[in-house]
């Protein structure tokens, strides 16, 4: 069994079948990509994985526990962190203040923005935040306002904020969307480093095939709400069903 198990998941929105009988197993410690054409059901599936949507049928289990119907903070406490398509950081705070938030929340279990002033003398929290910024190669930018960062650095900061919560599963939704190629390559290198050096499982939804084939060990291809094929990157690249789904070529 994988650390994340999706069994017979189906989801409808009115007359639209967004997901139909999806089965997916993500191995612990792996990098698993979920790809597919627009409208394939990727975002709907991701929202089911983090409990944001409750499927009409089926189950989603993380390390033997159901994620369905849980609040976001409960999902985080289970060990799941999510990176959104648009970086979710606090633009009016500095880079350091952003990083203090998850470090403080991990310790105390809750966080209010006005509590930032109470942590300045809590050296263990500050040390952890500085260490994470160093790991993200952002320590020299710690006094900058987050709103002034490039998109690539905003993403790097957000990933660091997720890692500060010590997750076991990191879910990334189009993490390189809107990036210049240099920032994309830097993000790929960062995620490779995270996968190599940390005890963490990574699941990624991504349109950029350069990113997918650079990172993933397993790939699941969705088409019209159902898994089309799952295999290693080398076998996915030339798979006739994948060419048909993406390019409209007839599979033989």
Residue, then its C-alpha position, 0 to 999 in steps of 0.5 A: x500500500x502507498x502512503x496515499x490511497x485513492x479508491x474508486x473516487x467519483x465526483x460530479x458537478x451537476x451533469x458533468x462527470x469530473x472524476x469517474x472511478x479513480x484509483x491511485x496509489x502513491x508510494x512513500x518517498x516517491x515523486x509522483x506526477x499527475x498529468x492530463x489535458x485541460x479538463x481531465x480532472x486534475x484539479x478536482x482530484x487534488x482538491x479531493x486529496x486535501x479534503x477540500x472536495x468530498x467525492x460522491x463515491x470512493x475514499x481517500x486515505x493518507x497513511x490509513x486515515x481518511x482525509x475526507x471532510x477534514x478542515x485545512x488545519x487537520x490536513x496539515x496536522x496529518x502531515x500534508x502540505x499543499x502548494x497552490x498555483x498562485x504562491x500563497x504568501x503574505x506580501x506585506x510581511x518580510x520574507x523572515x516574517x513569512x517563514x516565522x508563521x509556520x515555524x511558530x504554528x508548528x510549535x504552538x498549534x495555532x497562529x495569529x498574524x499579530x502574534x508575530x511580535x511575540x516570537x522575537x525572543x523565541x530563539x528556537x523558532x527564529x533559528x528554525x526559520x533562518x535554517x529553512x531560509x538558508x535551505x531555500x537559498x533565501x537567507x540574504x533576502x530575509x528582510x525583503x518584503x515578500x511582495x517584491x520577490x520574483x515569482x520564482x522566489x515567491x514559490x521558493x518561499x512558499x515551498x519553504x513555508x510548507x516544509x517548515x511544517x515537517x510534512x510527510x506529503x507535499x502536494x504541488x499544483x502547477x508549481x512552475x506556472x507563470x515562471x521564466x525558464x530560469x526560475x522553472x529550472x531552479x524550482x526543479x533543482x530545489x524539488x530534486x534536492x528536497x526529494x533527495x535530502x528529506x523524508x518526504x513524498x511529493x505529488x505534483x500536478x503540472x502541465x510543463x512536461x519538462x518539469x514532469x519528466x525531470x522530477x517524476x518517478x511515476x506518472x498517472x495520466x488522466x483523461x476525461x476524469x479517469x486514469x488513462x495509464x500509469x507508468x514510468x516516465x520513459x514508458x509514458x513518453x511514447x505511449x499511444x494512449x497518451x499521444x491520443x489524449x494530448x495530440x488527438x492521434x489515434x491509438x493503435 
